[in-house]
């Protein structure tokens, strides 16, 4: 996410009076362009212990951040949409207050943290030399990744298994929400009662391996460079993929 997107399409909670006025004026922008709310959590010593986000508006009545229940989406509706469209142009004049807020070092630091939070990173669990060999160790590694204060988005999640590791739960995929998962020395369990199978199916993920695709990657480097296919000829949106390699 770029700096302009953080400014125009992101509301940072408790970021000062001027920012609040500007974000109020930019509410129509966040509604129309799937903007976000951000909460920067601090401890008593004012140290950052968590950066969380949630979509600003959602048609579900209860839609919370995946990392805290203290941040919830506002409910979207057709009536609200019409009202916000009417206020789109007048609201832009209020964003000047948000610009003035950036004279404050605290506001600039909040912007920096939000920008880092929305910048995806690659995550690796296990190594070829020290692979994950039990589901308990895998769950512990998942939780360790989630304890990162910035709660940054995930680009590629690579899991190194010991060759016999079977994933039965979609916990890491659901919580870390990567664009791509690479399993080396691990596979998706094929028992019908495994939760991960139902998750991959209902969330429209594609599983890529030599059985499902003739051009499936066979090495770790190929898997990292693999570009997921688009969801159709009339869209640029790409599938989230889970790649199995040995």
C-alpha positions as CSV (number, residue, x, y, z in Angstrom):
1,X,0.0,0.0,0.0
2,X,1.4,3.4,-1.0
3,X,1.6,6.6,1.1
4,X,-1.4,8.2,-0.7
5,X,-3.5,5.2,0.0
6,X,-2.7,5.4,3.7
7,X,-3.6,9.1,3.7
8,X,-6.8,9.0,1.7
9,X,-8.1,5.5,2.2
10,X,-7.1,4.7,5.8
11,X,-8.5,5.9,9.1
12,X,-6.0,5.7,12.0
13,X,-7.9,5.6,15.3
14,X,-7.0,8.1,18.0
15,X,-4.6,9.9,15.8
16,X,-5.6,13.4,16.9
17,X,-8.4,16.0,16.4
18,X,-7.3,17.3,13.0
19,X,-6.9,13.8,11.6
20,X,-10.3,12.8,12.9
21,X,-11.9,15.8,11.0
22,X,-10.1,14.9,7.8
23,X,-10.9,11.2,8.1
24,X,-14.6,12.1,8.6
25,X,-14.5,14.0,5.3
26,X,-12.8,11.0,3.6
27,X,-15.5,8.5,4.8
28,X,-17.1,8.3,1.3
29,X,-13.6,7.5,-0.2
30,X,-13.1,4.6,2.3
31,X,-16.7,3.4,1.6
32,X,-16.3,3.4,-2.2
33,X,-12.7,2.1,-2.4
34,X,-12.7,-0.5,0.4
35,X,-10.8,1.5,2.9
36,X,-9.5,0.4,6.3
37,X,-9.5,1.4,9.9
38,X,-6.2,1.0,11.8
39,X,-5.7,0.7,15.5
40,X,-2.2,1.3,17.0
41,X,-2.2,-0.3,20.4
42,X,0.3,0.9,23.0
43,X,1.1,-0.2,26.5
44,X,1.4,2.0,29.6
45,X,4.9,3.0,28.6
46,X,3.5,4.2,25.2
47,X,5.4,1.4,23.4
48,X,3.7,-0.1,20.4
49,X,2.5,-3.6,21.1
50,X,0.1,-4.1,18.2
51,X,-1.0,-2.6,14.9
52,X,-4.4,-3.9,13.7
53,X,-6.7,-3.2,10.8
54,X,-10.2,-4.0,9.6
55,X,-12.2,-3.0,6.5
56,X,-13.9,0.2,7.2
57,X,-17.3,-1.0,6.0
58,X,-18.7,-4.5,5.6
59,X,-22.1,-6.0,4.8
60,X,-21.7,-8.5,7.6
61,X,-23.2,-7.2,10.9
62,X,-20.1,-8.4,12.9
63,X,-16.8,-8.1,11.1
64,X,-13.8,-7.8,13.4
65,X,-10.0,-7.5,12.8
66,X,-8.3,-10.9,12.7
67,X,-5.8,-9.8,15.3
68,X,-8.1,-8.0,17.9
69,X,-11.8,-7.8,18.7
70,X,-11.4,-4.1,19.7
71,X,-11.6,-3.1,16.0
72,X,-14.9,-3.7,14.1
73,X,-16.2,-2.7,10.6
74,X,-19.1,-0.3,10.3
75,X,-22.1,-1.9,8.6
76,X,-22.5,-1.1,4.9
77,X,-25.9,-0.5,3.4
78,X,-27.5,0.9,0.2
79,X,-28.9,3.9,2.0
80,X,-25.5,4.7,3.6
81,X,-23.9,4.3,0.1
82,X,-26.2,6.9,-1.4
83,X,-25.6,9.4,1.4
84,X,-21.9,9.0,1.2
85,X,-21.8,9.5,-2.5
86,X,-23.6,12.8,-2.0
87,X,-21.0,13.8,0.5
88,X,-18.0,12.8,-1.6
89,X,-17.0,16.1,-3.0
90,X,-17.7,18.3,0.1
91,X,-15.8,15.7,2.2
92,X,-12.7,16.3,0.1
93,X,-12.5,19.9,1.5
94,X,-12.2,18.5,5.0
95,X,-9.1,16.4,4.2
96,X,-7.1,19.6,4.4
97,X,-7.3,19.2,8.2
98,X,-5.7,15.8,7.9
99,X,-2.9,17.4,5.9
100,X,-2.3,19.9,8.6
101,X,-2.2,17.1,11.1
102,X,1.0,15.8,9.5
103,X,2.9,18.8,11.0
104,X,2.8,16.6,14.1
105,X,5.5,14.0,14.6
106,X,3.1,11.7,16.3
107,X,0.8,11.7,13.2
108,X,3.7,11.0,10.9
109,X,4.8,8.1,13.1
110,X,1.3,6.7,13.0
111,X,1.3,6.9,9.2
112,X,4.7,5.2,9.1
113,X,3.5,2.3,11.3
114,X,0.3,1.9,9.2
115,X,2.4,1.8,6.0
116,X,4.6,-0.9,7.5
117,X,1.6,-2.8,8.6
118,X,0.1,-2.9,5.1
119,X,3.5,-3.8,3.4
120,X,3.4,-7.6,2.8
121,X,6.4,-9.7,3.9
122,X,7.5,-13.3,3.2
123,X,7.3,-15.6,6.2
124,X,9.2,-18.9,6.6
125,X,8.3,-21.6,9.2
126,X,11.0,-24.2,9.7
127,X,14.2,-24.6,7.6
128,X,15.5,-27.4,5.3
129,X,18.1,-28.1,8.1
130,X,15.5,-27.9,10.9
131,X,12.1,-28.9,9.4
132,X,8.8,-29.0,11.3
133,X,8.0,-32.6,12.2
134,X,4.8,-32.3,14.4
135,X,1.6,-30.3,14.2
136,X,2.2,-29.0,17.7
137,X,5.5,-27.4,16.6
138,X,3.7,-26.0,13.6
139,X,0.9,-24.4,15.7
140,X,3.6,-22.9,18.0
141,X,5.3,-21.4,15.0
142,X,2.0,-20.0,13.8
143,X,1.4,-18.3,17.1
144,X,4.9,-16.9,17.2
145,X,4.3,-15.2,13.8
146,X,1.1,-13.6,15.1
147,X,2.9,-12.2,18.1
148,X,4.8,-9.8,15.8
149,X,3.6,-6.3,17.0
150,X,3.1,-4.9,13.5
151,X,0.9,-7.8,12.3
152,X,2.1,-7.2,8.8
153,X,0.4,-8.8,5.9
154,X,1.8,-11.9,4.4
155,X,2.9,-12.3,0.8
156,X,4.3,-15.8,0.7
157,X,4.2,-18.3,3.6
158,X,6.8,-21.1,3.2
159,X,6.6,-24.2,5.5
160,X,9.5,-26.7,5.6
161,X,8.3,-30.1,6.8
162,X,10.2,-33.3,7.5
163,X,8.7,-35.1,4.5
164,X,5.8,-36.7,6.4
165,X,4.1,-33.6,7.8
166,X,0.4,-33.4,7.0
167,X,-1.6,-30.2,7.4
168,X,-5.0,-30.8,8.8
169,X,-6.0,-27.3,9.9
170,X,-6.3,-24.1,8.0
171,X,-5.4,-22.0,11.0
172,X,-2.2,-20.4,9.6
173,X,-3.7,-19.8,6.2
174,X,-6.9,-18.2,7.7
175,X,-5.1,-16.0,10.2
176,X,-1.9,-15.0,8.2
177,X,-3.9,-14.8,5.0
178,X,-1.0,-15.2,2.6
179,X,-1.3,-14.8,-1.2
180,X,0.8,-17.9,-1.7
181,X,1.6,-21.0,0.5
182,X,4.6,-23.2,-0.3
183,X,4.8,-26.6,1.3
184,X,8.2,-28.2,1.1
185,X,8.3,-31.7,2.7
186,X,4.7,-31.3,3.7
187,X,1.3,-31.9,2.2
188,X,-2.3,-31.2,2.7
189,X,-4.0,-34.0,4.5
190,X,-6.5,-35.8,2.3
191,X,-8.9,-37.1,4.9
192,X,-12.4,-35.8,4.2
193,X,-12.9,-34.6,7.8
194,X,-9.8,-32.4,7.7
195,X,-10.8,-28.7,8.1
196,X,-8.1,-27.5,5.7
197,X,-9.8,-29.2,2.8
198,X,-13.1,-27.5,3.4
199,X,-11.4,-24.1,3.9
200,X,-9.4,-24.3,0.6
201,X,-12.6,-25.3,-1.2
202,X,-14.9,-22.6,0.2
203,X,-12.3,-19.9,0.1
204,X,-11.5,-20.6,-3.6
205,X,-7.9,-21.5,-3.2
206,X,-6.0,-23.6,-5.8
207,X,-3.8,-26.4,-4.8
208,X,-0.8,-26.7,-7.2
209,X,1.2,-29.9,-7.5
210,X,2.2,-32.4,-10.3
211,X,-1.1,-34.1,-10.0
212,X,-3.3,-31.0,-10.5
213,X,-1.1,-29.0,-12.9
214,X,1.4,-30.0,-15.6
215,X,3.4,-26.8,-15.1
216,X,3.6,-27.1,-11.3
217,X,6.8,-25.9,-9.7
218,X,9.2,-28.6,-8.7
219,X,11.8,-26.6,-6.8
220,X,11.6,-23.9,-4.0
221,X,12.9,-21.2,-6.3
222,X,10.3,-22.1,-9.0
223,X,7.6,-22.0,-6.4
224,X,8.7,-18.5,-5.2
225,X,8.7,-17.2,-8.7
226,X,5.4,-18.8,-9.7
227,X,2.7,-16.3,-10.7
228,X,-0.8,-17.5,-9.8
229,X,-3.3,-17.6,-12.7
230,X,-6.1,-15.0,-13.0
231,X,-9.6,-16.0,-12.0
232,X,-10.9,-15.4,-15.5
233,X,-10.2,-13.8,-18.8
234,X,-12.0,-10.6,-17.9
235,X,-10.3,-9.9,-14.5
236,X,-6.8,-9.2,-13.2
237,X,-7.6,-10.8,-9.8
238,X,-5.4,-13.8,-9.1
239,X,-6.1,-17.0,-7.2
240,X,-4.5,-17.6,-3.9
241,X,-2.4,-20.8,-4.3
242,X,-1.0,-23.6,-2.2
243,X,2.0,-25.2,-3.8
244,X,3.2,-28.6,-2.8
245,X,6.8,-29.5,-3.6
246,X,9.1,-32.2,-2.2
